[in-house]
């Protein structure tokens, strides 16, 4: 625990900012920080800035994509935008359910992180 506190004292705000910039759930980071009794303001300010920047990026990306769709299909193209977005969403959801993520992880990560458990027989 002491080592983690030293690491977060050195890189903590940057790590918290980068983590908050991603759509990952913040509980994965804040629960261990709370257990370590990490200072509230040292965690809250970088997390707030990271989340605000993430929202800013998402809003501007959505506006950009909307403008591209209007440029491609005209003002009445909003139905096409909905159809394209819905189709892409369905494809992503099907892919998430059909892909065997354990095989993918084994292929790219390998057996490096696994430990063998022996049972008494």
Helices and strands as residue ranges (DSSP letters): H 2-21, H 27-35, H 40-73, G 75-77, H 78-98, H 101-109
